[in-house]
């Protein structure tokens, strides 16, 4: 049985280090940017995230791409 995925929407999430807690451990926040073109290449998304990260007040710790779509039995 073959299953296919039709991606309908994508978003980019920048996980930024926003500071330290009382114990000295890193505290993170997520900055979500929706409306990402589902057909965009992962390398292009990463490059855009890197550019946008340079505009952030906090340091970007990681970049996530979240795709949402439907699975169908082909």
PDB file of N, CA, C and O in Angstrom:
ATOM      1  N   UNK A   1       0.839  -1.163   0.000  1.00  0.00           N
ATOM      2  CA  UNK A   1       0.000   0.000   0.000  1.00  0.00           C
ATOM      3  C   UNK A   1       0.899   1.245   0.000  1.00  0.00           C
ATOM      4  O   UNK A   1       1.744   1.427   0.876  1.00  0.00           O
ATOM      5  N   UNK A   2       0.691   2.071  -0.987  1.00  0.00           N
ATOM      6  CA  UNK A   2       1.475   3.300  -1.109  1.00  0.00           C
ATOM      7  C   UNK A   2       0.657   4.472  -0.581  1.00  0.00           C
ATOM      8  O   UNK A   2      -0.518   4.622  -0.916  1.00  0.00           O
ATOM      9  N   UNK A   3       1.272   5.278   0.227  1.00  0.00           N
ATOM     10  CA  UNK A   3       0.624   6.460   0.786  1.00  0.00           C
ATOM     11  C   UNK A   3       1.341   7.688   0.244  1.00  0.00           C
ATOM     12  O   UNK A   3       2.571   7.744   0.213  1.00  0.00           O
ATOM     13  N   UNK A   4       0.560   8.661  -0.177  1.00  0.00           N
ATOM     14  CA  UNK A   4       1.150   9.901  -0.665  1.00  0.00           C
ATOM     15  C   UNK A   4       0.694  11.059   0.217  1.00  0.00           C
ATOM     16  O   UNK A   4      -0.353  10.998   0.860  1.00  0.00           O
ATOM     17  N   UNK A   5       1.496  12.100   0.231  1.00  0.00           N
ATOM     18  CA  UNK A   5       1.202  13.279   1.037  1.00  0.00           C
ATOM     19  C   UNK A   5       1.071  14.485   0.133  1.00  0.00           C
ATOM     20  O   UNK A   5       1.915  14.726  -0.730  1.00  0.00           O
ATOM     21  N   UNK A   6       0.003  15.244   0.338  1.00  0.00           N
ATOM     22  CA  UNK A   6      -0.202  16.504  -0.368  1.00  0.00           C
ATOM     23  C   UNK A   6      -0.058  17.626   0.649  1.00  0.00           C
ATOM     24  O   UNK A   6      -0.957  17.868   1.455  1.00  0.00           O
ATOM     25  N   UNK A   7       1.082  18.306   0.604  1.00  0.00           N
ATOM     26  CA  UNK A   7       1.342  19.395   1.555  1.00  0.00           C
ATOM     27  C   UNK A   7       0.492  20.593   1.162  1.00  0.00           C
ATOM     28  O   UNK A   7       0.513  21.041   0.015  1.00  0.00           O
ATOM     29  N   UNK A   8      -0.254  21.101   2.131  1.00  0.00           N
ATOM     30  CA  UNK A   8      -1.141  22.232   1.870  1.00  0.00           C
ATOM     31  C   UNK A   8      -0.614  23.539   2.446  1.00  0.00           C
ATOM     32  O   UNK A   8      -0.887  24.611   1.907  1.00  0.00           O
ATOM     33  N   UNK A   9       0.131  23.457   3.527  1.00  0.00           N
ATOM     34  CA  UNK A   9       0.679  24.670   4.120  1.00  0.00           C
ATOM     35  C   UNK A   9       1.979  24.347   4.843  1.00  0.00           C
ATOM     36  O   UNK A   9       2.210  23.216   5.271  1.00  0.00           O
ATOM     37  N   UNK A  10       2.811  25.357   4.966  1.00  0.00           N
ATOM     38  CA  UNK A  10       4.096  25.213   5.648  1.00  0.00           C
ATOM     39  C   UNK A  10       4.355  26.455   6.476  1.00  0.00           C
ATOM     40  O   UNK A  10       3.872  27.544   6.166  1.00  0.00           O
ATOM     41  N   UNK A  11       5.128  26.270   7.536  1.00  0.00           N
ATOM     42  CA  UNK A  11       5.581  27.422   8.310  1.00  0.00           C
ATOM     43  C   UNK A  11       6.995  27.171   8.784  1.00  0.00           C
ATOM     44  O   UNK A  11       7.452  26.032   8.874  1.00  0.00           O
ATOM     45  N   UNK A  12       7.671  28.252   9.081  1.00  0.00           N
ATOM     46  CA  UNK A  12       9.040  28.213   9.582  1.00  0.00           C
ATOM     47  C   UNK A  12       8.996  28.641  11.042  1.00  0.00           C
ATOM     48  O   UNK A  12       8.314  29.602  11.396  1.00  0.00           O
ATOM     49  N   UNK A  13       9.724  27.926  11.879  1.00  0.00           N
ATOM     50  CA  UNK A  13       9.788  28.268  13.292  1.00  0.00           C
ATOM     51  C   UNK A  13      11.250  28.476  13.665  1.00  0.00           C
ATOM     52  O   UNK A  13      12.085  27.587  13.500  1.00  0.00           O
ATOM     53  N   UNK A  14      11.538  29.671  14.171  1.00  0.00           N
ATOM     54  CA  UNK A  14      12.876  29.968  14.666  1.00  0.00           C
ATOM     55  C   UNK A  14      12.846  29.772  16.173  1.00  0.00           C
ATOM     56  O   UNK A  14      12.069  30.426  16.869  1.00  0.00           O
ATOM     57  N   UNK A  15      13.670  28.895  16.671  1.00  0.00           N
ATOM     58  CA  UNK A  15      13.778  28.695  18.113  1.00  0.00           C
ATOM     59  C   UNK A  15      14.939  29.558  18.577  1.00  0.00           C
ATOM     60  O   UNK A  15      16.091  29.328  18.209  1.00  0.00           O
ATOM     61  N   UNK A  16      14.614  30.564  19.395  1.00  0.00           N
ATOM     62  CA  UNK A  16      15.627  31.521  19.824  1.00  0.00           C
ATOM     63  C   UNK A  16      15.888  31.403  21.317  1.00  0.00           C
ATOM     64  O   UNK A  16      14.980  31.127  22.101  1.00  0.00           O
ATOM     65  N   UNK A  17      17.141  31.616  21.697  1.00  0.00           N
ATOM     66  CA  UNK A  17      17.494  31.609  23.112  1.00  0.00           C
ATOM     67  C   UNK A  17      17.244  33.006  23.653  1.00  0.00           C
ATOM     68  O   UNK A  17      17.918  33.963  23.272  1.00  0.00           O
ATOM     69  N   UNK A  18      16.264  33.109  24.548  1.00  0.00           N
ATOM     70  CA  UNK A  18      15.854  34.424  25.040  1.00  0.00           C
ATOM     71  C   UNK A  18      16.500  34.816  26.365  1.00  0.00           C
ATOM     72  O   UNK A  18      16.250  35.906  26.879  1.00  0.00           O
ATOM     73  N   UNK A  19      17.315  33.947  26.910  1.00  0.00           N
ATOM     74  CA  UNK A  19      17.987  34.283  28.155  1.00  0.00           C
ATOM     75  C   UNK A  19      18.322  33.043  28.957  1.00  0.00           C
ATOM     76  O   UNK A  19      18.390  31.936  28.423  1.00  0.00           O
ATOM     77  N   UNK A  20      18.532  33.249  30.261  1.00  0.00           N
ATOM     78  CA  UNK A  20      18.862  32.160  31.174  1.00  0.00           C
ATOM     79  C   UNK A  20      17.892  32.201  32.348  1.00  0.00           C
ATOM     80  O   UNK A  20      17.440  33.267  32.767  1.00  0.00           O
ATOM     81  N   UNK A  21      17.581  31.010  32.872  1.00  0.00           N
ATOM     82  CA  UNK A  21      16.727  30.967  34.055  1.00  0.00           C
ATOM     83  C   UNK A  21      17.579  31.128  35.314  1.00  0.00           C
ATOM     84  O   UNK A  21      18.785  31.360  35.224  1.00  0.00           O
ATOM     85  N   UNK A  22      16.960  31.005  36.471  1.00  0.00           N
ATOM     86  CA  UNK A  22      17.664  31.188  37.733  1.00  0.00           C
ATOM     87  C   UNK A  22      18.775  30.193  37.968  1.00  0.00           C
ATOM     88  O   UNK A  22      19.714  30.471  38.713  1.00  0.00           O
ATOM     89  N   UNK A  23      18.676  29.020  37.332  1.00  0.00           N
ATOM     90  CA  UNK A  23      19.702  27.987  37.485  1.00  0.00           C
ATOM     91  C   UNK A  23      20.784  28.088  36.414  1.00  0.00           C
ATOM     92  O   UNK A  23      21.705  27.271  36.379  1.00  0.00           O
ATOM     93  N   UNK A  24      20.676  29.076  35.553  1.00  0.00           N
ATOM     94  CA  UNK A  24      21.678  29.250  34.506  1.00  0.00           C
ATOM     95  C   UNK A  24      21.425  28.444  33.250  1.00  0.00           C
ATOM     96  O   UNK A  24      22.283  28.388  32.369  1.00  0.00           O
ATOM     97  N   UNK A  25      20.248  27.810  33.149  1.00  0.00           N
ATOM     98  CA  UNK A  25      19.905  27.044  31.941  1.00  0.00           C
ATOM     99  C   UNK A  25      19.257  27.962  30.913  1.00  0.00           C
ATOM    100  O   UNK A  25      18.581  28.930  31.260  1.00  0.00           O
ATOM    101  N   UNK A  26      19.475  27.641  29.656  1.00  0.00           N
ATOM    102  CA  UNK A  26      18.941  28.452  28.565  1.00  0.00           C
ATOM    103  C   UNK A  26      17.409  28.403  28.549  1.00  0.00           C
ATOM    104  O   UNK A  26      16.803  27.363  28.802  1.00  0.00           O
ATOM    105  N   UNK A  27      16.809  29.542  28.247  1.00  0.00           N
ATOM    106  CA  UNK A  27      15.370  29.667  28.070  1.00  0.00           C
ATOM    107  C   UNK A  27      15.131  29.962  26.596  1.00  0.00           C
ATOM    108  O   UNK A  27      15.785  30.826  26.013  1.00  0.00           O
ATOM    109  N   UNK A  28      14.184  29.235  25.995  1.00  0.00           N
ATOM    110  CA  UNK A  28      13.932  29.372  24.560  1.00  0.00           C
ATOM    111  C   UNK A  28      12.516  29.878  24.300  1.00  0.00           C
ATOM    112  O   UNK A  28      11.597  29.639  25.083  1.00  0.00           O
ATOM    113  N   UNK A  29      12.366  30.581  23.186  1.00  0.00           N
ATOM    114  CA  UNK A  29      11.069  31.006  22.678  1.00  0.00           C
ATOM    115  C   UNK A  29      11.007  30.607  21.204  1.00  0.00           C
ATOM    116  O   UNK A  29      12.033  30.505  20.533  1.00  0.00           O
ATOM    117  N   UNK A  30       9.793  30.385  20.715  1.00  0.00           N
ATOM    118  CA  UNK A  30       9.601  30.077  19.310  1.00  0.00           C
ATOM    119  C   UNK A  30       8.998  31.274  18.595  1.00  0.00           C
ATOM    120  O   UNK A  30       8.042  31.880  19.080  1.00  0.00           O
ATOM    121  N   UNK A  31       9.555  31.613  17.446  1.00  0.00           N
ATOM    122  CA  UNK A  31       9.031  32.663  16.583  1.00  0.00           C
ATOM    123  C   UNK A  31       8.545  31.968  15.314  1.00  0.00           C
ATOM    124  O   UNK A  31       9.349  31.455  14.535  1.00  0.00           O
ATOM    125  N   UNK A  32       7.210  31.952  15.106  1.00  0.00           N
ATOM    126  CA  UNK A  32       6.618  31.258  13.964  1.00  0.00           C
ATOM    127  C   UNK A  32       6.316  32.226  12.840  1.00  0.00           C
ATOM    128  O   UNK A  32       5.810  33.326  13.064  1.00  0.00           O
ATOM    129  N   UNK A  33       6.633  31.804  11.627  1.00  0.00           N
ATOM    130  CA  UNK A  33       6.357  32.591  10.425  1.00  0.00           C
ATOM    131  C   UNK A  33       5.566  31.702   9.478  1.00  0.00           C
ATOM    132  O   UNK A  33       6.117  30.779   8.878  1.00  0.00           O
ATOM    133  N   UNK A  34       4.271  31.980   9.343  1.00  0.00           N
ATOM    134  CA  UNK A  34       3.417  31.156   8.498  1.00  0.00           C
ATOM    135  C   UNK A  34       3.382  31.704   7.076  1.00  0.00           C
ATOM    136  O   UNK A  34       3.953  32.755   6.787  1.00  0.00           O
ATOM    137  N   UNK A  35       2.711  30.984   6.205  1.00  0.00           N
ATOM    138  CA  UNK A  35       2.589  31.409   4.820  1.00  0.00           C
ATOM    139  C   UNK A  35       3.773  31.019   3.957  1.00  0.00           C
ATOM    140  O   UNK A  35       3.960  31.556   2.865  1.00  0.00           O
ATOM    141  N   UNK A  36       4.569  30.084   4.447  1.00  0.00           N
ATOM    142  CA  UNK A  36       5.721  29.608   3.697  1.00  0.00           C
ATOM    143  C   UNK A  36       5.234  28.814   2.482  1.00  0.00           C
ATOM    144  O   UNK A  36       4.303  28.017   2.596  1.00  0.00           O
ATOM    145  N   UNK A  37       5.845  29.021   1.350  1.00  0.00           N
ATOM    146  CA  UNK A  37       5.477  28.276   0.139  1.00  0.00           C
ATOM    147  C   UNK A  37       5.819  26.806   0.348  1.00  0.00           C
ATOM    148  O   UNK A  37       6.986  26.478   0.561  1.00  0.00           O
ATOM    149  N   UNK A  38       4.827  25.907   0.292  1.00  0.00           N
ATOM    150  CA  UNK A  38       5.096  24.487   0.512  1.00  0.00           C
ATOM    151  C   UNK A  38       6.101  23.894  -0.473  1.00  0.00           C
ATOM    152  O   UNK A  38       6.739  22.885  -0.172  1.00  0.00           O
ATOM    153  N   UNK A  39       6.249  24.513  -1.649  1.00  0.00           N
ATOM    154  CA  UNK A  39       7.174  24.007  -2.659  1.00  0.00           C
ATOM    155  C   UNK A  39       8.599  24.520  -2.458  1.00  0.00           C
ATOM    156  O   UNK A  39       9.502  24.126  -3.196  1.00  0.00           O
ATOM    157  N   UNK A  40       8.812  25.383  -1.481  1.00  0.00           N
ATOM    158  CA  UNK A  40      10.144  25.946  -1.253  1.00  0.00           C
ATOM    159  C   UNK A  40      11.123  24.856  -0.838  1.00  0.00           C
ATOM    160  O   UNK A  40      10.782  23.970  -0.054  1.00  0.00           O
ATOM    161  N   UNK A  41      12.323  24.925  -1.361  1.00  0.00           N
ATOM    162  CA  UNK A  41      13.364  23.953  -1.030  1.00  0.00           C
ATOM    163  C   UNK A  41      13.837  24.185   0.408  1.00  0.00           C
ATOM    164  O   UNK A  41      13.868  25.319   0.886  1.00  0.00           O
ATOM    165  N   UNK A  42      14.202  23.105   1.083  1.00  0.00           N
ATOM    166  CA  UNK A  42      14.667  23.209   2.462  1.00  0.00           C
ATOM    167  C   UNK A  42      15.869  24.143   2.593  1.00  0.00           C
ATOM    168  O   UNK A  42      15.966  24.892   3.565  1.00  0.00           O
ATOM    169  N   UNK A  43      16.776  24.104   1.633  1.00  0.00           N
ATOM    170  CA  UNK A  43      17.947  24.973   1.677  1.00  0.00           C
ATOM    171  C   UNK A  43      17.541  26.440   1.594  1.00  0.00           C
ATOM    172  O   UNK A  43      18.146  27.287   2.251  1.00  0.00           O
ATOM    173  N   UNK A  44      16.525  26.744   0.795  1.00  0.00           N
ATOM    174  CA  UNK A  44      16.043  28.120   0.684  1.00  0.00           C
ATOM    175  C   UNK A  44      15.370  28.570   1.977  1.00  0.00           C
ATOM    176  O   UNK A  44      15.526  29.716   2.398  1.00  0.00           O
ATOM    177  N   UNK A  45      14.627  27.672   2.599  1.00  0.00           N
ATOM    178  CA  UNK A  45      13.986  27.991   3.880  1.00  0.00           C
ATOM    179  C   UNK A  45      15.055  28.273   4.933  1.00  0.00           C
ATOM    180  O   UNK A  45      14.934  29.221   5.709  1.00  0.00           O
ATOM    181  N   UNK A  46      16.085  27.459   4.956  1.00  0.00           N
ATOM    182  CA  UNK A  46      17.168  27.656   5.920  1.00  0.00           C
ATOM    183  C   UNK A  46      17.881  28.983   5.673  1.00  0.00           C
ATOM    184  O   UNK A  46      18.196  29.705   6.619  1.00  0.00           O
ATOM    185  N   UNK A  47      18.135  29.303   4.410  1.00  0.00           N
ATOM    186  CA  UNK A  47      18.786  30.581   4.089  1.00  0.00           C
ATOM    187  C   UNK A  47      17.925  31.764   4.535  1.00  0.00           C
ATOM    188  O   UNK A  47      18.441  32.747   5.067  1.00  0.00           O
ATOM    189  N   UNK A  48      16.618  31.666   4.316  1.00  0.00           N
ATOM    190  CA  UNK A  48      15.708  32.731   4.743  1.00  0.00           C
ATOM    191  C   UNK A  48      15.692  32.837   6.268  1.00  0.00           C
ATOM    192  O   UNK A  48      15.673  33.938   6.818  1.00  0.00           O
ATOM    193  N   UNK A  49      15.699  31.702   6.936  1.00  0.00           N
ATOM    194  CA  UNK A  49      15.719  31.698   8.403  1.00  0.00           C
ATOM    195  C   UNK A  49      16.998  32.329   8.933  1.00  0.00           C
ATOM    196  O   UNK A  49      16.972  33.064   9.920  1.00  0.00           O
ATOM    197  N   UNK A  50      18.098  32.045   8.286  1.00  0.00           N
ATOM    198  CA  UNK A  50      19.378  32.628   8.692  1.00  0.00           C
ATOM    199  C   UNK A  50      19.350  34.144   8.531  1.00  0.00           C
ATOM    200  O   UNK A  50      19.824  34.877   9.398  1.00  0.00           O
ATOM    201  N   UNK A  51      18.796  34.603   7.424  1.00  0.00           N
ATOM    202  CA  UNK A  51      18.701  36.049   7.186  1.00  0.00           C
ATOM    203  C   UNK A  51      17.777  36.709   8.206  1.00  0.00           C
ATOM    204  O   UNK A  51      18.094  37.771   8.742  1.00  0.00           O
ATOM    205  N   UNK A  52      16.633  36.077   8.472  1.00  0.00           N
ATOM    206  CA  UNK A  52      15.701  36.627   9.450  1.00  0.00           C
ATOM    207  C   UNK A  52      16.265  36.543  10.861  1.00  0.00           C
ATOM    208  O   UNK A  52      15.984  37.398  11.700  1.00  0.00           O
ATOM    209  N   UNK A  53      17.049  35.527  11.115  1.00  0.00           N
ATOM    210  CA  UNK A  53      17.672  35.390  12.427  1.00  0.00           C
ATOM    211  C   UNK A  53      18.595  36.545  12.735  1.00  0.00           C
ATOM    212  O   UNK A  53      18.738  36.936  13.894  1.00  0.00           O
ATOM    213  N   UNK A  54      19.225  37.099  11.709  1.00  0.00           N
ATOM    214  CA  UNK A  54      20.094  38.241  11.898  1.00  0.00           C
ATOM    215  C   UNK A  54      19.342  39.495  12.322  1.00  0.00           C
ATOM    216  O   UNK A  54      19.940  40.442  12.833  1.00  0.00           O
ATOM    217  N   UNK A  55      18.028  39.499  12.110  1.00  0.00           N
ATOM    218  CA  UNK A  55      17.200  40.642  12.490  1.00  0.00           C
ATOM    219  C   UNK A  55      16.595  40.474  13.884  1.00  0.00           C
ATOM    220  O   UNK A  55      15.996  41.406  14.421  1.00  0.00           O
ATOM    221  N   UNK A  56      16.752  39.295  14.464  1.00  0.00           N
ATOM    222  CA  UNK A  56      16.176  39.000  15.774  1.00  0.00           C
ATOM    223  C   UNK A  56      17.056  39.569  16.887  1.00  0.00           C
ATOM    224  O   UNK A  56      18.268  39.716  16.731  1.00  0.00           O
ATOM    225  N   UNK A  57      16.422  39.878  17.997  1.00  0.00           N
ATOM    226  CA  UNK A  57      17.157  40.352  19.165  1.00  0.00           C
ATOM    227  C   UNK A  57      17.948  39.211  19.790  1.00  0.00           C
ATOM    228  O   UNK A  57      19.031  39.424  20.335  1.00  0.00           O
ATOM    229  N   UNK A  58      17.402  37.989  19.709  1.00  0.00           N
ATOM    230  CA  UNK A  58      18.002  36.839  20.363  1.00  0.00           C
ATOM    231  C   UNK A  58      18.716  35.939  19.361  1.00  0.00           C
ATOM    232  O   UNK A  58      18.496  36.036  18.154  1.00  0.00           O
ATOM    233  N   UNK A  59      19.570  35.068  19.876  1.00  0.00           N
ATOM    234  CA  UNK A  59      20.329  34.131  19.052  1.00  0.00           C
ATOM    235  C   UNK A  59      19.445  32.974  18.614  1.00  0.00           C
ATOM    236  O   UNK A  59      18.727  32.393  19.428  1.00  0.00           O
ATOM    237  N   UNK A  60      19.496  32.636  17.319  1.00  0.00           N
ATOM    238  CA  UNK A  60      18.723  31.510  16.811  1.00  0.00           C
ATOM    239  C   UNK A  60      19.442  30.214  17.183  1.00  0.00           C
ATOM    240  O   UNK A  60      20.604  30.009  16.831  1.00  0.00           O
ATOM    241  N   UNK A  61      18.726  29.341  17.904  1.00  0.00           N
ATOM    242  CA  UNK A  61      19.291  28.069  18.330  1.00  0.00           C
ATOM    243  C   UNK A  61      19.004  26.971  17.316  1.00  0.00           C
ATOM    244  O   UNK A  61      19.830  26.080  17.121  1.00  0.00           O
ATOM    245  N   UNK A  62      17.838  27.023  16.664  1.00  0.00           N
ATOM    246  CA  UNK A  62      17.506  26.017  15.664  1.00  0.00           C
ATOM    247  C   UNK A  62      16.396  26.537  14.758  1.00  0.00           C
ATOM    248  O   UNK A  62      15.681  27.483  15.091  1.00  0.00           O
ATOM    249  N   UNK A  63      16.276  25.891  13.610  1.00  0.00           N
ATOM    250  CA  UNK A  63      15.265  26.246  12.624  1.00  0.00           C
ATOM    251  C   UNK A  63      14.405  25.012  12.370  1.00  0.00           C
ATOM    252  O   UNK A  63      14.923  23.926  12.113  1.00  0.00           O
ATOM    253  N   UNK A  64      13.094  25.189  12.443  1.00  0.00           N
ATOM    254  CA  UNK A  64      12.161  24.100  12.175  1.00  0.00           C
ATOM    255  C   UNK A  64      11.304  24.456  10.971  1.00  0.00           C
ATOM    256  O   UNK A  64      10.984  25.621  10.733  1.00  0.00           O
ATOM    257  N   UNK A  65      10.945  23.433  10.225  1.00  0.00           N
ATOM    258  CA  UNK A  65       9.980  23.606   9.145  1.00  0.00           C
ATOM    259  C   UNK A  65       8.827  22.671   9.453  1.00  0.00           C
ATOM    260  O   UNK A  65       9.025  21.473   9.653  1.00  0.00           O
ATOM    261  N   UNK A  66       7.618  23.222   9.492  1.00  0.00           N
ATOM    262  CA  UNK A  66       6.431  22.433   9.818  1.00  0.00           C
ATOM    263  C   UNK A  66       5.538  22.414   8.599  1.00  0.00           C
ATOM    264  O   UNK A  66       5.022  23.450   8.180  1.00  0.00           O
ATOM    265  N   UNK A  67       5.352  21.228   8.027  1.00  0.00           N
ATOM    266  CA  UNK A  67       4.472  21.044   6.874  1.00  0.00           C
ATOM    267  C   UNK A  67       3.183  20.391   7.347  1.00  0.00           C
ATOM    268  O   UNK A  67       3.197  19.500   8.196  1.00  0.00           O
ATOM    269  N   UNK A  68       2.068  20.845   6.785  1.00  0.00           N
ATOM    270  CA  UNK A  68       0.778  20.266   7.114  1.00  0.00           C
ATOM    271  C   UNK A  68       0.090  19.879   5.821  1.00  0.00           C
ATOM    272  O   UNK A  68       0.042  20.667   4.876  1.00  0.00           O
ATOM    273  N   UNK A  69      -0.443  18.669   5.777  1.00  0.00           N
ATOM    274  CA  UNK A  69      -1.087  18.213   4.567  1.00  0.00           C
ATOM    275  C   UNK A  69      -1.954  16.996   4.807  1.00  0.00           C
ATOM    276  O   UNK A  69      -2.155  16.560   5.941  1.00  0.00           O
ATOM    277  N   UNK A  70      -2.458  16.464   3.720  1.00  0.00           N
ATOM    278  CA  UNK A  70      -3.326  15.296   3.770  1.00  0.00           C
ATOM    279  C   UNK A  70      -2.584  14.066   3.272  1.00  0.00           C
ATOM    280  O   UNK A  70      -1.811  14.133   2.316  1.00  0.00           O
ATOM    281  N   UNK A  71      -2.832  12.942   3.934  1.00  0.00           N
ATOM    282  CA  UNK A  71      -2.296  11.660   3.496  1.00  0.00           C
ATOM    283  C   UNK A  71      -3.422  10.895   2.804  1.00  0.00           C
ATOM    284  O   UNK A  71      -4.554  10.842   3.284  1.00  0.00           O
ATOM    285  N   UNK A  72      -3.075  10.313   1.675  1.00  0.00           N
ATOM    286  CA  UNK A  72      -4.059   9.526   0.944  1.00  0.00           C
ATOM    287  C   UNK A  72      -3.463   8.190   0.545  1.00  0.00           C
ATOM    288  O   UNK A  72      -2.253   8.070   0.348  1.00  0.00           O
ATOM    289  N   UNK A  73      -4.307   7.201   0.431  1.00  0.00           N
ATOM    290  CA  UNK A  73      -3.896   5.871  -0.006  1.00  0.00           C
ATOM    291  C   UNK A  73      -3.943   5.843  -1.526  1.00  0.00           C
ATOM    292  O   UNK A  73      -5.012   5.943  -2.128  1.00  0.00           O
ATOM    293  N   UNK A  74      -2.789   5.708  -2.130  1.00  0.00           N
ATOM    294  CA  UNK A  74      -2.714   5.752  -3.602  1.00  0.00           C
ATOM    295  C   UNK A  74      -2.869   4.386  -4.208  1.00  0.00           C
ATOM    296  O   UNK A  74      -2.831   4.244  -5.430  1.00  0.00           O
TER     297      UNK A  74
END
